[in-house]
Amino acid sequence: MLIRNINPKKPLIFIIAGEPSGDILGGKLMQAIKLKTGGDVVFAGIGGENMLGEGLKSLFPMEEITLMGLIELIPHARNLFKRMQLTADEITRMSPDALVTIDSPGFCLGVLNRTIKKDMARIHYVAPSVWAWRPGRLKKFVGKIDHMLCLLPFEPPWFQRAGLPATFVGHPVLEKGINKNDGLFFREKNAISEADTLLGVFPGSRMGELNHHLPVFKKTISLLGKRYANLKIVIPAISATACRIRKEIADWALPVSVVTGERERYCAMAACNYALAASGTISIELAQLGVPSIIAYHTNPITEFIARRLAKVKYVSLCNILVDQEVIPERIQRFCTPDILKKDLCYLIDNPKVASAQVKAVSQIIEQLRPSDGSPSKAAAEVVLEQIKFKH
């Protein structure tokens, strides 16, 4: 059902999230805006389970635009362009006070370029990593948005130098309210003893990532199972991928628990002794929980070939990028094999001092992601509401 901004006193904010991590940000942002406005606000847009939980009626299922990789994108390009135009038309029709685009720069820029309405506040949340690769992308946002919300402390100057206002609001992982104590509840509930070694497996949140990682992780788990009799496996998954994951793990060598729901996922993560994770926000979440990890990532060879030649950083994990060294082991592309991953995980499990050293190092790195005042979502909400006031 379509929503119209009937009450002119209530700001209408159109929010676009194109992937699970953006949906989490969007949900937290909606919460913070509702708190700051006393609920006197109307939302519309595109989102997933978190934003739907805050009352959003998504224009269409977010999963239709959750894609990654140059090659993976091609078969879906026609539908993506249609969705861009549909979204732009809806923004023009609804005439919101603000448009907040979250991450997913390809889709969001496509919408911005097609949107006729220009007198609304336009904010992009999650700055593109122009410091890491393709710095020319920065120019695409100049003139298209009014403000950039940055998750990393060193990002704002990159945009300010180009004449685009930007604010460091902090990384959302810091306000998820998860802690190691939540893991005790999960272990008790699932009869996982203190003597058991619980390995968290995180193959990614996109279907393309599952295609690349699940077969490799399956063989890795099989090798580990031969070495550790007390090894147990858990996969915290989002609802959009849980069904696919459950089908894939049916013939794994060890029993695997797949858990969904935000609270259950984070309790499972907190319960883990170690983790094997695809690169992404999950690496920061595991770092915050003090879970020693191995980062693994594999993608289409052509996508990887292009990315390698455009990249300006040596690492894929944010923790490693922030200190420019491999604090968390990364095994990318040809190094993302069952034998190598098994060896790395065994090294962590068999050497508690090595695992402890990693946990200590990343805990210090995490503090760099904290805003000076308040939570990330509150800081972001303040900027959004200030931009609306400025436009009016």
N, C-alpha and C positions, 0 to 999 in steps of 0.2 A: 504494500500500500504506500503510495507516495505522500510525502509530508509537505505541506505548504507553510511558510512562515506567516501565519495568520496574525499573531500578536507582534506588532512592530517594536514593542518594548523589550521583547526577548530576543537576544541575538541568536541568529541562526548560523551555526558553524558546520560546514561541510568538510568531513575528514575522510581522507583516502589512505588506506593501508593495503599493501599488495602482497604481504607475506606474514607468516606467524609472528616473527619478531616485531614487525611493525604493528600488528594487531595488539600485541601486549602493550606497546607504547601508547597506542591509541586508546586502549581501555583505561590505562592509568591517567592519561591526559584528560579524558572525559570525566573521570572521578574528580580530579583536581579542579577542573573548571566548574563542575557542579558545586563543589565545596565553596569556591570563591564567589560564586554568583548566587548562592543559596538555592541552587536548582533552577534558577530563572534563566534557562537557556534551552535551545532546541538543537538537536544534532541530526545530521543526515550524512550519507556517504557510503563508503564501501569498507567492510571489515569482516573479521572472523569471530571466533567464539568469545573472545574477551570484550570486544566492542559490542557485540550482540548482547552480552551479559549486562552492559551498561545502558541498554535500551535502544541501541541503533537498529534500524531496519535497513539492512544492506541492499543497495541497488541491485546487486547480483552477487552470487557466491564469490568470495574472495579467491577461492582456489582456482578460478578461471584465469586469474592473472598471476598466479604464483609460479613463475618459471625462472630458470637460471641457466646461463650458458648460451653462447652464440648459436651453436648447432641445435641445442634443445629448443631454442626459440623459433626457429624457422618454420616448422610445421604448424605453429600456432599463431603466426604473425597476422594472418587475415582476421582471426577472431579478436586478437588483441587490439587491432586498429578499430574494429567495430565497437569494442568496449570503451576505448578512449573517446570516440565520438559520442557514444551514448552518455558517458559520464559528463563530458563537456556540455552537451545539450541540457542535461539535467541541472547542472550548475547554473547555466544561463536562465533556465526556467524558474528555478527556485530563488535566484538572486540572494545568495547568502551574504552575511556580514563578513565572514572570513572563510577562506579555503586553506585547510591545513593538509599538506601532502606529507606522507611519512615514508621515508626511504624510497625503494623502488623507483629510482630516478628515470628509468626508461619510460615506464608507464606514466609517471606523474608529469614529466616534461611533455609527453604527448598530449595529456589532458590540458595542461597550461597553454600549450600552443594552439589548441582548438577552442579554448574558452573565449567567448565574446565579451562577457562581463569583466570589466577591468577596475571598477571602483571598489572592490572588496579588498580586505586585508589578505595578503597571500604569504603564507609562512611555510617553509619546508623544514621538516623535523628529521634529523639525521643527515648531517652534511656528507656529501659524496667524498670519498677518500682521495681527493685530488693530490694530496701529499704522497700517496702510495702509487698511483698510476693515472695516466691521462689527465694531467693538470689542465689541459684545454677544456675539459668538461665544465670547469668553473664558469666560463663565459656563457654557457647555455642558460645559467640561472640568473645572470645579470639582466635586469629589466623584466624578468618573468615573475620574480618574487620580491617581497618587501623585506623579509628577514629570514636569516638562516639560524636554526637551532642546532648547536654542535654538542656532541657527546664527549669530545676529547678536549682537554685544556689548551692544546697547541693549535687547534683548528681555526678559531675566529680570525686571527691575522691574515690567513690565506684569503679569506673572503673580503675582509675589510680593505685590504690593499687594492681590490678590484672594485671598490665602491659599493659593496653589498654589506649592509649591517648584519652582524652575527653575534651570537651570545653563547657562551659555554654554560650549559644547563646541567651537566653531569650525566653519568651513565646510569640507565634505568636499573641495572642489576643491583645497585646499592639499596634500592627500596623495595625489594621483593619480600622482605621480612622472613627470609629463610635463615636457619642456623643449624649447626651440627646436632643440636639436641632433638630436632625433628626426626632425625634418623633413628633414634632409639625406639620411637613409636612404630616406625615402619618395620624395623627388625623384629620387634615383639609380635606385631600383627601377623607377620609372614613367617614366623618360626625360624628366623635366621639367627643362629647363635653367635656369640662373640668369637667363637673359634672359626666360624665360616668366613671366607673371603668373598665379599660381594663386589663384583665388577659391574659398573655401569657402562652400558653400550649405547652410544648416541650416533646413529647413522645419518642424521640430518633431518630437516623438516620439509624438504622438497622431494617430489617424486624422482627427479633426476638424480638427486643425491642418494636416495635409497637404491636406485638401479646400480649405481657404481659401488656403494659401500657394503651393502648387505652380503653379497657373495664373498667379499674379502673378509669381512668380520666373521662370517659363518665358519670359514676355514681356520681363522685365528682362534676362535673359541674352541674348536675341535682339538687343536694342538695344545691349548692351555689345559683342557679337561684331562688330557693324558698325564699331565704333570701335577695338577693340584686336585686332590680328591674332594676337598671341601669347598671347591669353587662354585659360586652361585651367580647367576646372570640376571640383570634387570634392565629393561629398556623403557625409560620414561618417554612417552610419545604424546603428540598432540592428537586430537580426535580425528583430524583429516587424514592421518597416515596410519593410525592404529590398526585398522582392518588389514591393510596391505602388509604391515609388519607381521601381524599374527599369522597370516598365510605363509609368509616367507620363512618363519622360524619353526614351522611345524616339523621339519626334519633336521633341526640342528642337533648336534651331538649331546648337548646338555639342555635340561629344561630351562626355559626362559620366561620370566614374568614380564608382561607388558602392562604398564600402568598409565592411566590417563587422568585428566583433571589436574588443574594447576596445583592444588594442595598436595595431592598424592604424588605428582611428579617430583615436586621439590623435597618431599619427605624421602622419597626413594633416592634422590641424588644425595641428600644429606647422609643417608645410610651407607653409601658406597665407601669401600676402602680404596678403590682405584677406579679409573675410567679410561675408556677408549672412545674418543670423540672426534666427529667431523669438525672442522674449523668453523667458527661462528661465535655467536653470543654465548653458547653453551660453555665455551672455554673460560669465559669470565665468571660465569655462575659457579662452575666447579672450583675455580680459583678462590672465590669468595667463601666457599664451603670448606676449603682446605682439603680437597680431594686430589691426590697426585694423579696426573693424567698423561696420556700420550695423544697427540693430535695427529689425525690421519685424514688425508683428503685425496680424492681421485675424481677427475672429470674427463670430459671428452678430449682426446689428444689435440684436436684442432683448437678448441677453446683454450686449452693449456698453452699451446704453442704461441697463440696471440697474446695471452695474458702475460706470459713470461717476458715477452719483448716490450711490453708496455709498462710493466711493474717497476716501481722505483724503491721498493723495500725488499729486504731479504726474507722476511717472514710473513706468515699468514695469521698467526695467533696474535691478538692484540697485546697480550702480556709481553710477548717477545718483541713486538714492534715498539712498545713504549720504552724499553730499555736497550733495544738494538742488540739483543743477544738471545740465544736459544735457552731460555730458562725452562720452558716446557718442550720436550722433544717433538719435532714435527717430521712426519713422514708423508711426503707429497709425491703424487704420481708414481713413478717407477719404484719409489721406496715404500709405497703403500702396498705391501705384500704380506700375506699371512706369516711367513717365516720371520720377516723383520719385525712386524708388530708383536709377534709372540716373544721374540727375544727382548724387545724393549720392555714389555710388560713384566716379563720374568725378572728383569733387572730391577724394576721398581719393587716388585713383591718380595724379592729375595734380599733386598738391601734397604732396610728401614731408614737408615741415615740418609740415603739418596732421596727417598721419598719425602722425608722431613725437611731436607734442604730446599726442595722444590716448593713445598708448602710455605715455608718461611719467606722465600724470595718473592713469591707471587702475592703474598699478603701485603707486602710493602708497596708493590706496584699498584694494587687495587686502590690504595688511598689517593692516588693521583686522579682518580675518576670522580672524586667527591666534590660537589659544588660547595662554595664557601658558606652558603646560607640556605637552609631548607633542603627539600628533596628535589630530585630532578624533575618529576612531574609537576610539582608546584612552581618551580622556576620556569618551566615551559609554559604552564598555564598563565603565569603573569605576563609573559611576553605576548602571547596570543591575545589576551584581553587588552593589553596596552596598545597593540596594533589596531584593534577594532576601535578603540577610543580615538586614536590618531586619525583614522580614516573618516571618522564622524566629526 
